[in-house]
Amino acid sequence: MSVRLQFLGAAGTVTGSKYLLQTGDTRLLVDCGLFQGFKQLRLRNWAEPPFDPASLSAIVVTHAHLDHTGYLPVMIKRGFRGRIYCTEATADLCRILLPDSARLAEEDAERANRHRYSKHKPALSLYTERDAHAALRHLVTVPFATEFEPAAGLKAQFAPAGHILGAATVRVFDGEQLIVFSGDLGRMKDDIMRPPQKLDRADILVVESTYGDRLHPRVDAHLQLGEVVARVVKRGGVVVIPAFAVGRTQSLLWSIHRLKAEGRIDKDLPVYLNSPMATDVTDIYHRHHELHRLSRAECEAMCHAARIVNTTDESKQLNLKKGPMIIIAGSGMATGGRVVHHLKAFAPDPRNAIVLAGFQAGGTRGAALAAGAETIRIHGEDVPVRAEVESLSNLSAHADYLEILDWLRGFKTPPRLTFITHGEPAASDALRQRIERELKWSTRVPEYLEVADLTPPA
């Protein structure tokens, strides 16, 4: 039987993860993410998908981040009616992240129409909160290491990938060969998450390469954050930290708690977590304690490291406050959400600092800030950036190339072919060269919409 794999996202870019596996009449989609960053990528979210969503047998999701799940409501709008398989923690997080994503998109569209700064008349959201809740009704949870049949003729299993709660590597067996999708691989020595589980076999492997061309600096991000905060506090400024609601936010809160306990920053320094979903996320950390390293007491300490800002009015009031203080708000690459309002308010003042706490995809405000942009575009205006900008790259939730290679060495025999995806072109090609040189494996960096024939040799 012929087996084909089409790369519908995360090819030539970090976002929009989607892989279409076809065996006979069965069509399984692995991941269903939003494209983020450059406009030409974001426009793909609005285009007709290159396949009929109604023809899909099922969808399997590796983890809850929006570049892996954020397109699910669009699939439902366009006719998909099958099951969406994921781990229990991923489902719990999706129930928070997808409606929140829709809500923010609707608010952004409403604001653009009210202030008339959008080129679109009217500006629309990609999907609504109602669409997001419709997608959630299709979720089916499966425990790690439990075999399930997502579609006729296919057996699958989830293995822990680290990265964030519930993140999984997906193993799919088509009756003849084992196809493995790494998902996003976590760090070997993360402060909160456990390391990714090594696997011993794959005939075909699809591996991420977000940090395929770099090593995380051998500096302590915890101490680095403390030094930045101390500098800004001394000059009476505000520290603004864009952070993903799941993963980096919890690492930041845990680090801030420890910095105060160690006396590195004032225990009375105000810290605000501008995220209505923060309490729910912390509850999920309690519920899935086996997936991370923190005890219940440490989870509580992490939770109480900041005052949670729930309402829009409270969020607006933060912009009127004077420092010193710390504000953590979504999104991690400053593409939307409440953090952009804080950037608008605090980026022009040199007493302040903007701390970037993870990977910044090309075309995002976060990437522009990391590259030293003198202005960033927010709500139709060019906002000057005079604040100090600091990157805590060692706080990233992604494995660097040495950690990826270490994970790959867990395979007892080389896969027949390894596809390198989910990276900017330079990162993917750098990882390709290292795998070929050090492991002697056969590799390929696929292009967007490329179709690969995976039919086993006779």
Secondary structure, 3 states (H helix, E strand, C coil): CCEEEEECCCCCCCCCCCEEEEECCEEEEECCCCCCCCHHHHHHHHCCCCCCHHHCCEEECCCCCHHHHCCHHHHHHCCCCCEEEECHHHHHHHHHHHHHHHHHHHHHHHHHHHHCCCCCCCCCCCCCHHHHHHHHCCEEECCCCCCEEEECCEEEEEEECCCCCCCEEEEEECCCCEEEECCCCCCCCCCCECCCCCCCCCCEEEEECCECCCCCCCCCHHHHHHHHHHHHHHCCCEEEEECCCCCHHHHHHHHHHHHHHCCCCCCCCCEEEECCCHHHHHHHHHHCHHHECCCHHHHHHHHCCCEECCCHHHHHHHCCCCCCEEEEECCCCCCCCCHHHHHHHHCCCCCCEEEECCCCCCCCHHHHHHCCCCEEEECCEEEECCCEEEECHHHCCCCEHHHHHHHHCCCCCCCCEEEEECCCHHHHHHHHHHHHHHHCCCEECCCCCCEEECCCCC
